[in-house]
Amino acid sequence: MPTDLSLDELRSMAFRAGLNLAEEDLEKLLPGINRSRKQTADLRDLIGDNVEPGGAFSAWKVATR
């Protein structure tokens, strides 16, 4: 389970991404970002590492008539 991001970490990430966000905007974003990180981790736990995707791309050319 991922640990929650701190406001300082989020501020640093925004700066590195070239985003100029006000402090109040960062404070508003933080709970949603932490919630999304937890949901993503929960989904990864459900899926597991040994499950193949439901659809797969094949580069083989199929002859059509």
Short mmCIF file of the C-alpha atoms (twelve columns), coordinates in Angstrom:
data_MODEL
# 
_entry.id   MODEL 
# 
loop_
_atom_site.group_PDB 
_atom_site.id 
_atom_site.type_symbol 
_atom_site.label_atom_id 
_atom_site.label_alt_id 
_atom_site.label_comp_id 
_atom_site.label_asym_id 
_atom_site.label_seq_id 
_atom_site.Cartn_x 
_atom_site.Cartn_y 
_atom_site.Cartn_z 
_atom_site.pdbx_PDB_model_num 
ATOM 1  C CA . MET A 1  0.000   0.000   0.000   1 
ATOM 2  C CA . PRO A 2  1.475   3.359   -0.976  1 
ATOM 3  C CA . THR A 3  2.119   5.918   1.685   1 
ATOM 4  C CA . ASP A 4  0.296   9.233   1.416   1 
ATOM 5  C CA . LEU A 5  2.124   12.026  -0.337  1 
ATOM 6  C CA . SER A 6  2.919   15.008  1.801   1 
ATOM 7  C CA . LEU A 7  2.222   18.561  0.729   1 
ATOM 8  C CA . ASP A 8  5.971   19.122  0.329   1 
ATOM 9  C CA . GLU A 9  6.284   16.091  -1.958  1 
ATOM 10 C CA . LEU A 10 3.350   17.241  -4.068  1 
ATOM 11 C CA . ARG A 11 4.796   20.748  -4.290  1 
ATOM 12 C CA . SER A 12 8.123   19.299  -5.463  1 
ATOM 13 C CA . MET A 13 6.432   17.072  -8.048  1 
ATOM 14 C CA . ALA A 14 4.403   19.989  -9.398  1 
ATOM 15 C CA . PHE A 15 7.537   22.129  -9.648  1 
ATOM 16 C CA . ARG A 16 9.437   19.399  -11.553 1 
ATOM 17 C CA . ALA A 17 6.473   19.057  -13.929 1 
ATOM 18 C CA . GLY A 18 6.618   22.796  -14.619 1 
ATOM 19 C CA . LEU A 19 3.294   23.520  -12.913 1 
ATOM 20 C CA . ASN A 20 2.956   26.814  -11.115 1 
ATOM 21 C CA . LEU A 21 0.230   25.968  -8.604  1 
ATOM 22 C CA . ALA A 22 -0.791  28.125  -5.667  1 
ATOM 23 C CA . GLU A 23 -0.485  26.676  -2.182  1 
ATOM 24 C CA . GLU A 24 -4.270  26.503  -1.779  1 
ATOM 25 C CA . ASP A 25 -4.554  24.582  -5.074  1 
ATOM 26 C CA . LEU A 26 -1.990  22.044  -3.885  1 
ATOM 27 C CA . GLU A 27 -3.910  21.633  -0.618  1 
ATOM 28 C CA . LYS A 28 -7.134  21.006  -2.569  1 
ATOM 29 C CA . LEU A 29 -5.475  18.451  -4.859  1 
ATOM 30 C CA . LEU A 30 -3.675  16.454  -2.171  1 
ATOM 31 C CA . PRO A 31 -6.622  14.402  -0.794  1 
ATOM 32 C CA . GLY A 32 -7.753  13.373  -4.282  1 
ATOM 33 C CA . ILE A 33 -4.254  12.402  -5.346  1 
ATOM 34 C CA . ASN A 34 -3.758  10.272  -2.240  1 
ATOM 35 C CA . ARG A 35 -7.164  8.634   -2.753  1 
ATOM 36 C CA . SER A 36 -6.290  7.838   -6.386  1 
ATOM 37 C CA . ARG A 37 -2.962  6.320   -5.341  1 
ATOM 38 C CA . LYS A 38 -4.739  4.045   -2.868  1 
ATOM 39 C CA . GLN A 39 -7.356  2.997   -5.446  1 
ATOM 40 C CA . THR A 40 -4.656  2.202   -7.997  1 
ATOM 41 C CA . ALA A 41 -2.800  0.072   -5.461  1 
ATOM 42 C CA . ASP A 42 -6.026  -1.776  -4.586  1 
ATOM 43 C CA . LEU A 43 -6.659  -2.538  -8.269  1 
ATOM 44 C CA . ARG A 44 -3.118  -3.795  -8.739  1 
ATOM 45 C CA . ASP A 45 -3.586  -6.120  -5.760  1 
ATOM 46 C CA . LEU A 46 -6.788  -7.506  -7.278  1 
ATOM 47 C CA . ILE A 47 -5.293  -8.078  -10.707 1 
ATOM 48 C CA . GLY A 48 -2.049  -9.689  -9.585  1 
ATOM 49 C CA . ASP A 49 1.144   -10.166 -11.546 1 
ATOM 50 C CA . ASN A 50 0.327   -13.376 -13.382 1 
ATOM 51 C CA . VAL A 51 -2.908  -12.294 -15.105 1 
ATOM 52 C CA . GLU A 52 -2.748  -11.656 -18.828 1 
ATOM 53 C CA . PRO A 53 -4.694  -8.750  -20.312 1 
ATOM 54 C CA . GLY A 54 -8.176  -9.468  -21.639 1 
ATOM 55 C CA . GLY A 55 -7.183  -8.440  -25.148 1 
ATOM 56 C CA . ALA A 56 -3.855  -8.728  -26.861 1 
ATOM 57 C CA . PHE A 57 -2.331  -7.103  -29.923 1 
ATOM 58 C CA . SER A 58 -0.857  -9.324  -32.585 1 
ATOM 59 C CA . ALA A 59 1.385   -7.958  -35.321 1 
ATOM 60 C CA . TRP A 60 0.834   -10.989 -37.555 1 
ATOM 61 C CA . LYS A 61 -0.718  -10.131 -40.904 1 
ATOM 62 C CA . VAL A 62 -3.883  -12.089 -41.531 1 
ATOM 63 C CA . ALA A 63 -4.752  -12.976 -45.118 1 
ATOM 64 C CA . THR A 64 -8.237  -11.858 -46.104 1 
ATOM 65 C CA . ARG A 65 -10.216 -12.805 -49.201 1 
# 
